[in-house]
């Protein structure tokens, strides 16, 4: 089709590796593999390979099915357009959208569009719906449009305010195109990381302490006021 292509795949990082990684791949217009972004947080038990003695015992007993190791989040990739300057695109795999630090990092590195590739055929509709809602929240948090592509869950185009612009029917074959306004500079929260959460919690604590102290002072003043004898 003469365009760049993003898809999900299971891959072995090394030819002799016994473990695999869940990854998103980007292929350019000529069919060359130009970008690989591995899943950073495989789902425990269901997907993640055993990494400790307890999990290895569970695997030997058939209680641990995971065979995938954690990978590394790749930097945003520059995608060419028919007109205009190329676009920096960040790619996330499935449940990694639930980790705000990953989306923030991509935005700090210049991503103006986030693409999420998700395989939820084995986890059910409830998981797909939750991840789709998280994708909307993440778009609003980092102020960037999101294209979420899922084989069983909702495939949707989301603007930088978290609003669904277009939605395909879950689980049904389909295709569509949709214009999305690219993101501008990242908001301050992207740079502040979790410091904003700590500052908010500290501010709420001070406010609560102030209200409590004011209530005690008012109570003491009322007790000191002279009362009229009956």
C-alpha positions as CSV (number, residue, x, y, z in Angstrom):
1,X,0.0,0.0,0.0
2,X,3.0,2.3,0.0
3,X,2.7,3.2,3.7
4,X,4.3,2.5,7.0
5,X,2.7,-0.4,8.9
6,X,2.5,-1.2,12.7
7,X,1.7,-4.7,13.9
8,X,2.1,-6.9,16.9
9,X,4.3,-10.1,17.0
10,X,5.9,-12.6,19.3
11,X,9.6,-12.7,18.7
12,X,12.8,-14.2,20.1
13,X,15.4,-11.6,21.0
14,X,18.1,-14.1,20.2
15,X,18.0,-17.2,17.9
16,X,18.9,-19.5,20.7
17,X,16.6,-18.0,23.3
18,X,14.0,-20.2,25.0
19,X,11.8,-17.2,25.9
20,X,9.9,-14.8,23.7
21,X,8.9,-11.2,23.8
22,X,5.6,-9.6,23.0
23,X,6.5,-6.7,20.7
24,X,5.2,-4.1,18.3
25,X,6.9,-3.8,15.0
26,X,7.0,-1.0,12.5
27,X,7.7,-1.6,8.8
28,X,8.5,1.2,6.4
29,X,7.1,1.8,2.9
30,X,9.7,-0.5,1.4
31,X,8.9,-3.4,3.7
32,X,11.9,-3.0,5.9
33,X,11.6,-3.6,9.7
34,X,12.7,-0.3,11.1
35,X,11.4,-0.3,14.7
36,X,10.8,-2.8,17.5
37,X,9.2,-1.9,20.9
38,X,8.9,-4.8,23.3
39,X,6.3,-5.1,26.0
40,X,7.8,-3.9,29.3
41,X,5.3,-5.4,31.7
42,X,4.1,-8.9,30.7
43,X,1.0,-10.0,32.6
44,X,2.0,-12.0,35.7
45,X,1.4,-15.8,35.6
46,X,-0.7,-15.6,32.4
47,X,2.2,-14.2,30.2
48,X,5.3,-13.4,32.2
49,X,8.0,-16.1,32.3
50,X,8.9,-17.5,35.8
51,X,11.6,-15.4,37.4
52,X,11.8,-16.8,40.9
53,X,11.8,-20.1,42.8
54,X,8.1,-20.0,43.7
55,X,7.0,-19.2,40.1
56,X,9.3,-22.0,38.7
57,X,7.6,-24.5,41.1
58,X,4.2,-23.3,40.0
59,X,5.3,-23.7,36.4
60,X,6.4,-27.3,37.0
61,X,3.0,-28.0,38.6
62,X,1.2,-26.5,35.5
63,X,0.0,-23.4,37.5
64,X,2.1,-20.9,35.6
65,X,1.6,-20.5,31.9
66,X,3.8,-17.5,31.1
67,X,6.6,-17.8,28.6
68,X,7.4,-14.2,27.8
69,X,10.3,-12.1,29.3
70,X,10.2,-8.4,29.9
71,X,11.6,-6.2,27.1
72,X,12.6,-2.5,26.8
73,X,10.5,0.4,25.7
74,X,11.9,1.8,22.4
75,X,12.3,5.5,21.7
76,X,9.7,7.2,19.4
77,X,10.2,6.6,15.7
78,X,9.9,9.2,13.0
79,X,7.2,8.3,10.5
80,X,7.1,10.0,7.1
81,X,3.9,11.6,5.8
82,X,2.6,12.2,2.3
83,X,2.6,15.9,3.0
84,X,4.3,17.9,5.7
85,X,7.1,17.0,8.1
86,X,7.5,13.5,9.5
87,X,5.8,12.7,12.7
88,X,7.3,11.3,15.9
89,X,5.2,8.2,17.0
90,X,5.5,6.3,20.2
91,X,4.4,2.7,20.4
92,X,3.1,0.8,23.4
93,X,2.1,-2.9,23.7
94,X,-1.2,-3.9,25.3
95,X,-1.2,-3.5,29.2
96,X,1.8,-1.2,29.1
97,X,-0.7,1.6,28.6
98,X,-1.6,1.2,32.2
99,X,1.9,2.4,33.3
100,X,1.9,6.2,33.0
101,X,5.7,6.5,33.2
102,X,6.0,4.8,29.8
103,X,3.7,7.2,28.0
104,X,5.3,10.2,29.7
105,X,8.7,9.1,28.6
106,X,7.6,8.8,25.0
107,X,6.1,12.3,25.2
108,X,9.3,13.8,26.7
109,X,11.2,12.2,23.8
110,X,9.0,14.1,21.3
111,X,6.1,11.7,20.4
112,X,3.1,13.5,19.0
113,X,1.0,10.4,18.5
114,X,0.8,7.2,20.6
115,X,-0.1,3.8,19.0
116,X,-1.2,0.9,21.2
117,X,-1.3,-2.6,19.8
118,X,-3.2,-5.0,22.0
119,X,-4.0,-8.7,21.9
120,X,-6.9,-9.5,24.3
121,X,-8.3,-12.5,22.6
122,X,-7.4,-14.7,25.6
123,X,-8.3,-12.4,28.5
124,X,-11.9,-11.5,27.7
125,X,-14.1,-8.5,27.0
126,X,-13.8,-7.1,30.6
127,X,-10.0,-6.7,30.1
128,X,-10.5,-5.1,26.7
129,X,-13.0,-2.6,28.0
130,X,-10.7,-1.7,31.0
131,X,-7.7,-1.2,28.7
132,X,-9.7,0.9,26.3
133,X,-10.7,3.2,29.2
134,X,-7.2,3.5,30.4
135,X,-6.1,4.5,26.9
136,X,-8.5,7.4,27.0
137,X,-7.2,8.5,30.4
138,X,-3.6,8.2,29.2
139,X,-4.4,10.4,26.2
140,X,-5.8,13.1,28.4
141,X,-3.0,12.8,30.9
142,X,-0.1,13.3,28.4
143,X,-2.2,15.5,26.0
144,X,-1.6,13.3,23.0
145,X,-3.9,11.5,20.5
146,X,-4.0,7.7,20.8
147,X,-4.7,5.1,18.2
148,X,-5.6,1.8,19.9
149,X,-5.7,-1.3,17.7
150,X,-7.0,-4.5,19.3
151,X,-8.0,-7.9,17.8
152,X,-10.8,-8.5,20.3
153,X,-11.2,-5.3,22.2
154,X,-12.3,-1.8,20.9
155,X,-10.2,-0.4,18.1
156,X,-10.5,3.4,18.4
157,X,-9.1,6.8,17.6
158,X,-8.8,9.0,20.7
159,X,-8.0,12.7,20.7
160,X,-5.7,14.5,23.1
161,X,-8.6,15.2,25.5
162,X,-9.5,11.6,25.8
163,X,-12.5,11.7,23.6
164,X,-13.3,8.8,21.3
165,X,-13.4,10.2,17.7
166,X,-14.0,6.9,15.9
167,X,-14.7,3.4,17.2
168,X,-14.8,0.1,15.3
169,X,-17.0,-2.8,16.5
170,X,-15.1,-5.0,19.0
171,X,-13.9,-8.4,17.6
172,X,-15.3,-7.8,14.1
173,X,-13.2,-7.4,10.9
174,X,-13.0,-3.7,9.8
175,X,-11.0,-0.8,8.7
176,X,-11.2,2.9,8.8
177,X,-9.3,6.1,8.5
178,X,-9.6,9.2,10.7
179,X,-7.8,12.5,11.0
180,X,-6.4,13.3,14.4
181,X,-4.7,16.6,15.5
182,X,-1.2,15.9,16.5
183,X,0.0,16.7,20.0
184,X,1.8,20.0,20.9
185,X,4.3,20.4,23.6
186,X,3.8,18.0,26.6
187,X,2.0,19.4,29.7
188,X,4.0,20.1,32.9
189,X,2.8,16.9,34.4
190,X,4.8,14.9,31.9
191,X,8.0,16.4,33.2
192,X,7.1,16.4,36.8
193,X,6.4,12.7,36.9
194,X,5.0,11.5,40.2
195,X,6.2,14.7,42.0
196,X,2.8,16.3,41.2
197,X,1.1,13.4,43.0
198,X,3.3,13.8,46.1
199,X,2.8,17.6,46.0
200,X,-1.0,17.2,45.8
201,X,-1.0,14.7,48.7
202,X,1.2,17.0,50.8
203,X,-1.0,20.0,50.0
204,X,-4.1,18.1,51.0
205,X,-2.4,17.0,54.2
206,X,-1.6,20.6,55.1
207,X,-5.1,21.7,54.3
208,X,-6.6,19.0,56.5
209,X,-4.3,19.9,59.3
210,X,-5.2,23.6,58.9
211,X,-8.9,22.9,59.1
212,X,-8.5,20.7,62.1
213,X,-6.3,23.3,63.9
214,X,-8.9,26.0,63.1
215,X,-11.7,23.9,64.5
216,X,-9.8,23.4,67.8
217,X,-9.1,27.1,68.1
218,X,-12.8,27.9,67.5
219,X,-13.8,25.3,70.1
220,X,-11.4,26.7,72.7
221,X,-12.8,30.2,72.1
222,X,-16.3,29.1,72.7
223,X,-15.4,27.4,75.9
224,X,-13.7,30.5,77.2
225,X,-16.8,32.7,76.6
226,X,-18.7,33.6,79.9
227,X,-22.0,31.8,80.3
228,X,-25.1,33.4,81.9
229,X,-26.2,31.7,85.1
230,X,-29.8,30.5,85.3
